[in-house]
Amino acid sequence: MKIDYLYRLPKFPIIGVIDDWLVTAPSAAVFERRLGKVTLAPDARYNIIDSTGELWDFYSSKNYIVPTMRRKWSKKKIVQTYNQSSNCTQVGEAYSEKSLSAKRFELVFADILALVERSQ
């Protein structure tokens, strides 16, 4: 599956929220391969979060990713998304929401990436 990026590329690695599953990718090529294995709903919009917390939209009808004008995702939002995902159920390990204020965004993002990778 070939994916087009409008305006610019996200800062990799990224996390894609596909229904109740999370898909990670360290590069655009890996993301294309992993999405090729997933059944996507036609005309759907999926959230993508890059390593800076910026929110992107993936449109399955045209296979393109575009940055949004919405606010960046917080550490808490990323943790809650992971904890509610099927990846968390499969791994059997939720990420603690305690002491998030003491952790840098980059660390929380990297921890979530590692947990999602274990379930892919």
C-alpha positions as CSV (number, residue, x, y, z in Angstrom):
1,M,0.0,0.0,0.0
2,K,1.4,3.4,-1.0
3,I,0.7,6.2,1.3
4,D,1.0,9.9,0.4
5,Y,1.9,12.6,2.8
6,L,0.4,16.1,2.3
7,Y,2.5,19.1,3.2
8,R,5.2,17.3,5.1
9,L,6.2,14.0,6.8
10,P,5.5,13.3,10.5
11,K,8.4,12.9,12.8
12,F,9.0,9.2,13.0
13,P,8.5,6.9,14.9
14,I,4.7,7.1,14.8
15,I,1.7,5.4,16.4
16,G,-1.4,4.8,14.3
17,V,-4.7,4.3,16.1
18,I,-6.6,1.8,13.8
19,D,-9.9,1.0,15.4
20,D,-9.0,-0.5,18.8
21,W,-5.4,-1.5,17.7
22,L,-2.3,0.6,17.8
23,V,0.3,0.2,15.0
24,T,3.8,1.6,15.3
25,A,6.4,2.3,12.7
26,P,9.9,3.7,12.7
27,S,9.6,4.9,9.1
28,A,7.2,5.5,6.3
29,A,8.1,2.3,4.5
30,V,7.4,0.2,7.6
31,F,4.1,2.0,8.2
32,E,3.0,1.2,4.7
33,R,3.9,-2.5,5.1
34,R,2.1,-2.8,8.4
35,L,-1.0,-1.0,7.1
36,G,-1.0,-3.4,4.2
37,K,-1.7,-6.3,6.7
38,V,-4.7,-4.5,8.3
39,T,-8.3,-4.4,7.1
40,L,-9.2,-0.7,6.9
41,A,-12.8,0.6,6.7
42,P,-13.5,2.4,3.4
43,D,-13.8,6.2,3.8
44,A,-12.5,6.1,7.3
45,R,-10.2,8.6,9.2
46,Y,-7.7,7.3,11.6
47,N,-5.5,9.2,14.1
48,I,-1.7,9.1,13.8
49,I,0.5,10.5,16.6
50,D,4.1,11.3,15.8
51,S,7.1,11.4,18.2
52,T,6.5,15.0,19.1
53,G,2.8,14.4,20.0
54,E,1.5,16.1,16.9
55,L,-1.8,14.6,15.6
56,W,-2.2,13.6,12.0
57,D,-5.1,12.1,10.1
58,F,-4.9,9.1,7.8
59,Y,-7.7,8.9,5.3
60,S,-8.2,5.3,4.1
61,S,-10.2,6.3,1.0
62,K,-7.3,8.1,-0.7
63,N,-4.3,6.6,1.3
64,Y,-2.9,9.9,2.5
65,I,-1.7,11.4,5.8
66,V,-2.2,15.1,6.6
67,P,-1.3,17.1,9.7
68,T,-4.2,18.4,11.7
69,M,-4.8,21.8,13.3
70,R,-5.8,20.2,16.6
71,R,-3.7,20.3,19.7
72,K,-0.9,17.9,20.4
73,W,-1.6,14.8,22.4
74,S,-0.7,14.9,26.0
75,K,1.2,12.1,27.8
76,K,-2.1,11.2,29.6
77,K,-4.0,10.9,26.3
78,I,-1.4,8.6,24.8
79,V,-1.3,6.4,27.9
80,Q,-5.1,6.2,28.0
81,T,-5.3,5.3,24.4
82,Y,-2.8,2.5,24.9
83,N,-4.5,1.2,28.0
84,Q,-7.9,1.0,26.2
85,S,-6.4,-0.7,23.1
86,S,-6.4,-4.3,22.2
87,N,-2.6,-4.2,22.3
88,C,-2.8,-3.6,26.0
89,T,-5.1,-6.6,26.4
90,Q,-2.8,-8.8,24.3
91,V,0.4,-7.8,26.2
92,G,-1.4,-7.9,29.5
93,E,0.4,-4.9,30.8
94,A,-1.2,-1.5,31.3
95,Y,0.9,1.6,31.5
96,S,0.6,3.4,34.8
97,E,-0.9,6.9,34.8
98,K,0.8,7.7,38.0
99,S,3.7,10.3,38.0
100,L,3.2,11.2,34.4
101,S,4.0,14.8,35.2
102,A,7.5,13.8,36.3
103,K,8.2,12.0,33.0
104,R,9.2,13.7,29.8
105,F,6.9,13.2,26.8
106,E,9.7,11.5,24.8
107,L,10.1,8.8,27.6
108,V,6.4,8.1,27.8
109,F,6.1,7.9,24.0
110,A,9.1,5.5,23.8
111,D,7.6,3.3,26.6
112,I,4.3,3.0,24.7
113,L,6.1,2.3,21.5
114,A,8.0,-0.6,23.2
115,L,4.7,-2.0,24.6
116,V,2.9,-1.8,21.3
117,E,5.9,-3.5,19.5
118,R,5.6,-6.4,21.9
119,S,2.0,-7.0,20.6
120,Q,2.7,-6.7,16.8
